[in-house]
Amino acid sequence: MRRLIPCAVLAALLGGCAEPQPSVVNEAPPTWKVPDKYAFNLTSECGEQPLIGKFRVTVVGDKVTRAEGLDDPARRALMLRLANLVPTLRQLEAQAETARQKGADVVEVEREPSDAHPTRIMIDPSSEAQDDEQCYTIQDYTIGLAAEPSATPSR
C-alpha cells in the first residue's frame, strides 16, 4: 500500500503535464481524382499476356491517346495492334477491383500518398496456377499537358 500511494501521486503529477491527445478520427484513405490529361510510364513484367514491357502512356479524357514502347518487348507488343492493349490508370484500377470481386488470391494496389494515384498493382487470380499473374509499376506520373519523353538528339 505504501508503494501504491507514491506511484498514484507521481502518475497524477505527470498526467497533468502531458499534452492533450487529439481525438482519433478514422478517415478514409484519399481517393485518386482522375485528371482529364495525364501521362505515366507503365511497366508490365509478369504473366503470359501481350502487354509486356515498358510503355509511355498519354491519356486525355480517360482514353489512351498515345502509347510508346520504351523497350523491345513493349515495341513488339504494340506491333500486334490490339485495340485497347495499353490501359489507362482507371482501367488498371477496375481490373484490380474485378479480380478482387472474383476472389483472386492476390490483389494489391499501392498508391502515392500525396494524391492516391496507383503506383503498383499486383493481381494473381490463383496462386496455384503459373503465368496468370499481372504486375504493373507506374512511374513518372504527370498531370496536365502530358509530358513527352525527351527525344534523343540526332547527330
C-alpha positions in Angstrom: 0.0 0.0 0.0 2.9 2.4 0.8 4.3 1.9 -2.7 0.9 2.4 -4.4 0.3 5.9 -3.0 3.6 7.4 -4.2 3.0 5.8 -7.6 -0.5 7.2 -7.8 0.7 10.7 -6.8 3.5 10.5 -9.4 1.1 9.4 -12.1 -1.3 12.2 -11.3 1.5 14.8 -11.4 2.9 13.5 -14.7 -0.5 13.1 -16.2 -1.1 16.8 -15.7 2.0 17.7 -17.7 1.0 15.7 -20.7 -0.2 17.5 -23.8 -3.8 16.8 -24.7 -4.1 14.0 -27.2 -6.1 14.7 -30.4 -9.1 12.7 -30.9 -8.7 9.8 -33.2 -10.6 10.2 -36.5 -10.8 7.2 -38.8 -10.5 8.9 -42.1 -10.9 7.0 -45.4 -7.7 7.0 -47.4 -7.6 9.7 -50.1 -9.3 8.9 -53.3 -7.5 9.5 -56.6 -9.3 12.1 -58.7 -8.6 11.2 -62.3 -7.3 14.2 -64.2 -8.5 15.0 -67.7 -5.0 14.8 -69.0 -2.1 12.8 -67.6 0.8 10.6 -68.6 2.8 7.9 -67.0 5.3 5.1 -67.6 3.8 1.7 -67.3 6.0 -1.4 -66.7 4.3 -4.8 -67.1 6.6 -7.7 -66.3 4.8 -10.8 -65.4 2.3 -13.3 -66.7 1.6 -14.7 -70.1 -0.1 -11.7 -71.8 0.5 -9.4 -74.8 1.1 -6.4 -72.5 4.7 -6.9 -71.5 7.4 -4.2 -71.4 7.8 -0.6 -70.6 5.4 2.0 -72.1 5.0 5.8 -72.0 1.2 6.3 -71.9 -0.7 9.6 -72.6 -4.3 9.8 -71.5 -6.8 12.5 -72.5 -10.5 12.3 -71.5 -9.9 8.9 -69.9 -8.7 7.4 -73.2 -5.2 6.4 -74.2 -4.3 8.8 -76.9 -0.7 7.7 -77.3 1.3 4.6 -76.2 5.0 4.4 -77.0 7.2 1.3 -76.4 10.2 2.2 -74.4 11.9 -1.2 -74.7 11.9 -4.1 -77.2 9.1 -6.1 -75.6 6.8 -3.1 -75.5 7.6 -2.2 -79.1 6.8 -5.8 -80.1 3.5 -5.7 -78.1 2.4 -2.5 -79.9 3.2 -4.1 -83.2 0.3 -6.5 -82.5 -2.1 -3.6 -83.0 -4.5 -4.9 -80.4 -7.3 -2.5 -79.6 -7.1 -1.1 -76.0 -3.9 -3.1 -75.3 -2.4 -0.3 -73.1 -4.8 0.6 -70.3 -5.4 3.9 -68.5 -4.8 4.0 -64.8 -8.6 3.9 -64.2 -8.8 0.7 -66.3 -6.0 -0.8 -64.2 -7.8 0.0 -61.0 -11.0 -1.5 -62.5 -9.1 -4.6 -63.4 -7.9 -5.0 -59.8 -11.3 -4.4 -58.4 -12.8 -7.0 -60.8 -10.2 -9.5 -59.7 -10.9 -8.8 -56.1 -14.7 -9.4 -56.6 -14.0 -12.6 -58.4 -11.9 -13.9 -55.4 -8.4 -13.6 -56.8 -5.8 -14.9 -54.4 -3.7 -11.7 -54.6 -4.8 -8.2 -55.4 -2.6 -5.4 -54.2 -2.8 -1.7 -55.1 -0.2 0.6 -53.8 -0.8 4.3 -54.0 1.2 7.6 -54.0 0.4 9.1 -50.6 0.1 12.7 -51.9 -2.7 12.2 -54.4 -3.5 8.5 -54.2 -2.8 7.6 -57.9 -1.8 3.9 -58.2 1.9 3.2 -58.3 1.9 -0.6 -58.3 -0.8 -3.1 -59.0 -0.3 -6.9 -58.4 -3.0 -9.4 -59.4 -2.7 -13.2 -59.1 -6.1 -14.9 -59.7 -4.7 -18.3 -58.5 -1.5 -18.8 -56.6 -1.6 -22.5 -57.7 -1.5 -21.5 -61.4 1.6 -20.4 -63.3 1.8 -17.3 -65.5 -1.6 -15.9 -64.7 -0.2 -13.0 -62.7 -0.3 -9.4 -63.8 2.0 -6.9 -62.2 2.3 -3.3 -63.1 4.5 -0.5 -61.9 3.5 3.1 -62.6 6.3 5.8 -62.7 6.8 9.3 -63.9 3.2 10.3 -63.5 2.5 13.8 -64.7 -0.7 15.8 -64.7 -1.9 18.3 -67.3 -0.3 18.6 -70.7 1.2 15.2 -70.9 5.0 15.5 -71.0 6.6 13.6 -73.8 9.9 11.8 -73.1 12.8 13.8 -74.3 14.0 12.9 -77.7 17.5 11.5 -78.2 19.5 14.1 -80.1 20.4 13.0 -83.6 23.9 13.6 -84.9 
